[in-house]
């Protein structure tokens, strides 16, 4: 590499380090760990000085300070940046540095102390590997939801065709791929990295929607197998017949626990006389004249039942 280019990279790194001088040394070293390599790639990709392509070292340090703790990597210059965009960035960067970043830094410190760290960004940086694994899992579930046509719920594994083996293979590939991209995100070009972040944001929203859907299904699972079609919902009266086909009046129905069974509406309306009468609930039939049929040869007179259920006779002791 030409000495002038190397000197420019060294000076730019030094200026960025100076702009980050308020950070702890360990954090500053971590942020600038691969900066020289990154600037070398930027210089090799196009023409123009680093300041023309990336902005001033102070502005670049502000972008790095605000973005790197949360998403990782270095801000990349566009392949060809029109001058108007550069000027707009130069106008916006001071406003961000003076009005937006200070409150974010204060919040970073305040919430960091709440979780036992100097800064919240230090804690979030430790969670990156866990997020990479979770992102792979969510991606596998989305792919399974698109490809599976079995009509069955996915459950906790990304099954395709209800196959556990396929689910484990898909899950392994997705998690390893997510880790691979997570480790190499800082080296991706700007648009590739932005695409990755956009896809990750969409995936996170899908995950939140899926979480609420699973929660709703779990809360309603008690009723999932209940048949709400009651075959007796249209019953208005009950008619009991004995073995000779005679209508039994004053009949009562009880369940296996001895509780009375109430069906229909305890009301009888005589259409010929246009008179209605309230009946005792649970004593059937309410309207004997509305009996649907008589067995052939059966007596036309109804058979009255006893006032209550027959009591079982005591079993003689031996």
Secondary structure, DSSP 8 states (H G I E B T S, - for coil): --HHHHHHHHHHHHHHHHHTTTS-HHHHHHHTTTHHHHHHHHHHHSSS-HHHHH--HHHHHHHHHHHHHHH-S-----SS--HHHHHHHHHHHHHIIIIIHHHHHHHHHHHHHHTTSS-HHHHHHHTHHHHHHHHHHHHHHHHHHHH--S-S--TTS--BTTBHHHHHHHHHHHHHHHHHHHHHGGGS-HHHHHHHHHHHHHHHHHHHHHHHHHHHHHHTGGGTT-----TTTT-----EE-TTS-EEESB--B-TTS-B---S-SEEEETTTTEEEE--TT-B-S-GGG-----TT--SS-EE--SS----------
